[in-house]
Amino acid sequence: MRHDTLQPQRLPYRLLLPVLGMLSVPACGDDGGSDAADSTGAGSTGMTSTPTTDDSTTVTTTTSTTGQGSTSQDTTGVESSTGGAESSEGGDSSSSTGDEVEACAPELGLYANDDCTTLADGIDAYEPQYKLWSDGLVKFRYVSLPDAIDSSDADYWSFPVGTVLWKHFETTGGLRVETRRIEKVSDDVGPDAWVFETFEWNEAGDAVEAVVNGSENVLGTDHDIPAVADCAECHNGGEDGMGGGGATHDAVLGFSALQLNHEDTDVTLASLSDDGLLSAAVPVAAAVIPGDATAEAALGVMHANCGHCHGGDTPSGGMRLFVTVGHDAVTETPTYIDTVGVEIGMSPVVGIPDYRILGGSVADSAVPWRMGQRDGDGMGAAQMPPLATEDVDDDGVAAVEAWINSLPAG
């Protein structure tokens, strides 16, 4: 059920709020059912993206080479026939007869041809190594980066004006359901510097409509599109959701030193530095989650799914789950320091365990317990994350529980 199909003006997030407030239709995110996942970005170098479902099942491998020369992209191993898109050759989107071809879903500014299989010139794909749970949907991520990223803060990068990022959602069967688009429009940081837009696909998968106030159960699926006003709940840049105060960093999630320090795609932390797309180099050896595979898996889940609110200088609830760069041991990470052996104290949540995390005791640990709840985002609700999901990430919960069981008994 689409709540509206208004075409939003390209205004910064904060300027849109008075307009949204005059609309009488409730936002679908009000009950925690919307999926306000991250939109993240990359540079304009050659990139390889492996879009996956949230359980890391490989769906498509897409390789893109763009930048100064011509652009080419090969799509192989396609299980989903609609999400992967090839890059245009030198930006040529004309037909063989010389007639100009109208781009598919032109509102997105993402495709060069009429069947949504070729990316527009200057757009690349990428993949973060730690995934945000989106109820099992397949996700494809794209970026257009006009200039180098300000990486002087190794943990929170700032993006140049004109950066555009897309996140495309579809079912494992290949049904397109949603694409999100954010564009940076000012030199400030935080949500006020960005325009947020959400789009719903038609059943044919060849056209979209802009959605301002959210849309529930898109195309007969369980997927809900968030209201534009809900985007800043996660893309908050350190304000509100992280404990209050003004934004301290940019609104992009999932495109960072830690997230890109892998070899699964052509774009890596090292390649961005080598290609001059970072203002300051971040040592590859420092941008890691320390510890064994069990610890990395657990801290990676919490970093990607919780760290945008539970991070920064004023983390929500005073608990940091965002892993910062430069730690040699798990015990040095903010996640360990703020959770292991720390008592909950007074809480409005009924039935919550006594400790944030208690070594050797899953039953006494609130973090995995709350990850396993789905009761919305109202006062006293136990669910974490509090919105953007209706289904429990069983693999994520299992990863955190495995780490807890590996810790010395508290």
N, C-alpha and C positions, 0 to 999 in steps of 0.2 A: 504494500500500500504506500504509494508515494504521497508524502505530505505536501509537497509543492514542487513545481518545476520552474521557479523563477530564475531568470538569467541574472546572476549576481554581477554587480559592478566591481571592477577591479580596484577595490579600496583596501587599505590595510585592515587587519583583523579588528582593531579597536574601533575604527570608524564604522564598521558594519554592525556593531552591537546595538546602537540605537534603532537601526532599521529592523533588526531581528526582533527587538523587544516589542515592536508594534504589531508583529504578526501573531495572530491568536492561536495558530496551530501549535501544539506542544512538540518540542524536539524529541526525536526518538531516543536520543541519548539520555533523557531524563530518568529512564528506568534502568540504566546501565546496560541496555541491550545493544547499543551501537558499537561499532568496531573502530575505535579511533587509533589506528595503528600509525607507526612512524612513517614519515616521508624523508628520504635521505638522499645524499647526492655524491657525485664523483667528479673527476676532472675530464678533460676532453682528449685523453690519450686512448690508445687501444685498450679494450676491456673485454673480459669474458665474464658472463653471468650464468650461474646455474640456478635458475628459479626452482624452488622446492616447496613442497607442502610443509606444514609446521613440524611434521615428524621426520623431516629431512629426506623424504623420498624424492629422488631426482626425477624431474619432469622434462626439462628442456635444457640443452646447453646452447648458449648463444654467444658468439664471438663478434665483437665490433672493433673496427679500426677506423678512427676518425681523426680530425684535427686539421693539419695543414694540407694534406693531400686528399685523395679520393677516399670514399668510405665503402667498406664492404663488411658484410656480416653473414655468417653461415649458421643455419639452424638445423640441428641434428637431433636424433633420438627423441622426436617430438611425440609425447603422449597427449599433450594438450595442443590442439590445432589452432588456437586463437590467440594465445598470449604472446609467444615469441614473435619478434619482428625483426626483419633485416634492415640494415642501414642503407640509405639511398646512395647510389654511385655518384659521387660528386654533387649531390643535391639535385640530380635530374629526376623530376617526378613527372615528366611528360610521357605521353604514349608514343608508340612507334609511328603514328601518323603525324606527330608534331603537335597534336591538340593537347592543351593543358588538362591534366587529370585532377579532378577535385579530390582533396585529401579526405580520407575517412575520418569521421568525428572531428571536424575542424576546430570545434570548441576546445579540444585538448591541446592543439598545437604539437602533437606527438608524432603523427604519421605523415608520410610523403605521398602515399598512393591511396586508391579508393577502396582497398580491401583490408586495411589495417595490418599489412604484413611488412611494410618498409618504414623504418624510422626516418623522421625528418633529419636533414643534415645538421650535424653538430650535437646530436643527442646520443648518449652512450648508456649502456647497461652496466650494473654492478651488483654485488651481493655482500651483505654483512655476514660475518662468520657466526655470530650469535643471533638467533632469530627471535623476533617478537611473535608471540603466539597469536594467531588470528583464526582460531576455531577450525584449523585444518585446511584453510583455503590455500590455493597456489598463488604466489605473488611474484610479480616482475617489477623491477625498479629501474628507473631511467633518470638521467640528469643532463642538463645543459649548463655548462659552467663557462662564463665569459672571461674569467680571469683567475688568478691564483687565490687560494684560500689563505686567510690569515690563521696560521697555526702556531702563533706565538704562545698561546695557551695549549699545551699538548693534549689536554683532555677535552676542551671545549673550543672547537674551531669556529671561526666567523667567516661567513660566505659573502662574496662580492654582490653588489646590486646587479640584478639581471639574472641571477641564478634561478633556474626553474627545475623542480623535481617532481617526478610522477611516481605513483605507486598503483599498480594495476592488480586487481583481484579477479580470480575466476575459480570455478569449482574444479575438482579433480577430473571431471568429465569434459572440461574445456568450455564451459558456459561463462561468458564474460558477464560480470555483475556490477563492478564498480571500478572507476579510476579516480584517484585523487591527484590534485595538482596544487603545488605551492610555488609562489614566486616572490623573490626578495625585491622590495620596491624602495627601500631607504637604507642609509648607512647605519641606522641604529641596530640593536640586537633585540632578540625576543620576539614574541608574536606580533607586536605592533609594526614590525618591519616587514611583515610578510602578508601576502594575500593567500587565503585558503579557499579552495574550491573542491566540491565533490560532484561526481557525475555518475548517473545510472545508465547502464546500457539497455538497449532494446533487445527483444528476444532473438532477432536476427544477428545481433552482434556487429552491426554496421553503423550504428548511430548512438549518440548519448544525449541526455538532457541534464542540465545543471539542477542540483538539488540543494536548497538552502537549509530547510528545517528537518532534514533526515528522511529516510525511507525504510520501512520495515519489510522483512521477508521478501527481499528483492527477487523478482522472477520466480517466485514460488520456493525459493531456498530459505534457509534460516538466517541468511546474512542480512544485517541491518547496516545501512549507510548512516554515518553520524551527521548530526547537525553541524553546520559550519561553526556555530558558537562553541561546540564541544572540542574543536581541534586543539585549542590552547590548554585544555586540561592536561594533555600530554606534551604538546609542543610549547611548553611554558617558559623556556629560557631562564629557569631558575626563579620565576615569580609565582605567587599563589600556591601552585601545587607542591612547591618545595618549601613551603613554610612561610610564605609572605614576602613582601617587598618587591622592588622593581626587578626587571629582567637583568641577569648578569652575564648571559651568554646567548648564542643564537638558537633558533627554534628547530634546527635540523636534528633528527635522531638517527642513530645507526650508521652514520658515515663519519668515522673517527679513526684515530690511530689504532686503537685496540680492535675495532671492528674490521679494519682493512689489513691487518697484519696477518695475512694468510696467503696461500698459494693456489687457491681454488679458482681464481680468475686472473686475467691479465693485469687488472688494476690492483695494485698493492700499495701498502705504505711506502715501500722502497721505490716503486716506480713513480709514484706521485712526486716524491722528493727529487728523483733523478730527472723528471720531466719539467721541473721548475714550477710545479703546481702547489707547492707549500712554501709559505714565506719563511718558515724555520723548520729545519729538519728535526724529526722525532726519531731517536734511535730505535731500530727494530727490536733490539734485545730488551728494551725497556717497556715496550708496548705489548705486554703479555699478562695473562692471568697466571700467577705462580702456582706451584703445587703439582700433584699428579693428575692423571686424567679424570679421576673422580671429583677432585676439587675444582678443576677447570670447568667441567660440565655444569656443576651446581652453581658456581659463581657466575658463569656465563649466562645461565638462565635468569638469575636474579638481576644481573647487569642489564640485559636487554629488555626485560619485562617490568622491572621495578625501578631501575636506576634513574629514569627521567623524572620521577617525583622524589624518590629516596636517594638524593644526591646533591652535590653542590654545597654551598656554605650554610644553607638553611634547609636541610632535608626534611621532608614530611615525617612527622612523628619523631624527629631527632634521630632517625636511623638511616645510615648511608648503605646503599646496596649497589652503588655505582663504583666499579673498580677503576681507580685512577692509575696513571702510568707511573712506572718506576719502583715496583715492589719486588723484592727478592724472595719473600716467603708469604704463605697464605696468612700467617698470623699478623703480618704487617698491613694487610688490606683493610680498608674501611669496613667492608662487609664483615670480616671476622671480628674486628674490634667492637663494632656496634651491635653485634648479635649474639655471639657465643657466650653463654653464661649470663646474659643480661635478662633480668626479670622484667616482666610486662608492667607490673604495678596495676593501678586502677585503669579499667577499660570499660567502655559502654557495650562492648561486644560480649554477648552471653556465650559462655562455654569455651572461651579462648584459653589455650594452655598458659602455663605460668611463666614460661621463658620465650624470648624471641627464638633462640635456638639453644638447646641443651645437648651437649655432646653425648652421643650414645643413646639418646632417648627421643625418638620421633614423636611419641605420645605427648611429651612435655614441650614440644617445639611449636610455636605459633606460626612461624613463617610457612612451612608446608601445609599446616592446617588451614590457614586462610587462603592459600593458593588452591585448595581443594573445595572451597565454598563458592556457591553461585546464588546469591540472594540480593543482588543489586547494589546500589551505591548510597542508600539512605543512611540516616543516623543510626548507628549501632549495627549496620550491616557488616558481615564478616568477610565478604568477597574481596579478594585481591588477585589481580588488579580490579579496582572498583567499577570500571566500565570497559567497554570495547570487547567484551567476551561473554558468551553464554554457555560455553562448554569448557570443562576443566582440561587443562593441559596435563594429561596423565604422565607423559614422558618427562615433562619438566618437574612435576611433583616428585616422581621417582628419582630423578637426578639429585634433587636437594635432599631427599630422605637418605639416599645412599651415602652422600657426604656426611650427613649428621651421624649415621651409624659408623662411619670410619673414624670419627673424632673420639678422643679419650672421654670416658664417662665423666659427666659433669658432677 
